[in-house]
Amino acid sequence: MPYTTLVRVSAQQSAMRGAGTGMFAQERLAPFTWVGFYPGKVVSSLCLLAPGTGGAAGGAASVTTNMHTMGTAGGALVIIADPAIRTGVHMINEASAPLLANVWYAKLANGYVLYFAGGAGVEAGAEMLTCYSRTYGKRPYPIAAKGECSDPRCCGVANHRRHSELGLSPGEWRGALMAKHPRELHVLPESIWDVRGQQRDQDKKEKTGI
Ligand SMILES: [Zn+2]
């Protein structure tokens, strides 16, 4: 996956203490504007579970031992980004009070992870911040406390959401994202919106405990 974004951004010192470099919007982004896809090398999540690779047991949730690793829908593949490359949405840090997440992301059925402007949009010049869910592992800086996360998927759950699949996200996101599909991108296959498939997979997992 290429280290590019679909909007104008710049990498600068993050406002989050201890978070290093962050990513800032160079233009105002309306709600659901596509920011970019998670970049990096796509590998099997099994690679991260092999001894000596730094992985830990525990399935899809454990692929988050590297700060720049993103699991994909279904959990079979992960995307590992190079932190030395300062372009790409992997530079987006996590929000904590008093700042709120202004960028959300969803795992698409085709394995891509799409970052987009949250429901309030993003102001020009603002640092872009997101919520990486409770499955992301330890961060070197504090994250939003209970009830302080702007991602609607984290509302009403004990400590942020567990899942980021588009199929398990609010139903209205699909239409809002389709409406903002950037023209410069080739038409993406309908399969990325296969939210019913994602729901089915999740139901199956919960039933079988896999
Ligand atoms: Zn959250």
Boltz pocket constraint, residues with backbone or C-beta under 6 A from the ligand:
constraints:
  - pocket:
      binder: B
      contacts: [[A, 131], [A, 132], [A, 133], [A, 144], [A, 149], [A, 150], [A, 151], [A, 154], [A, 160], [A, 161]]
      max_distance: 6.0
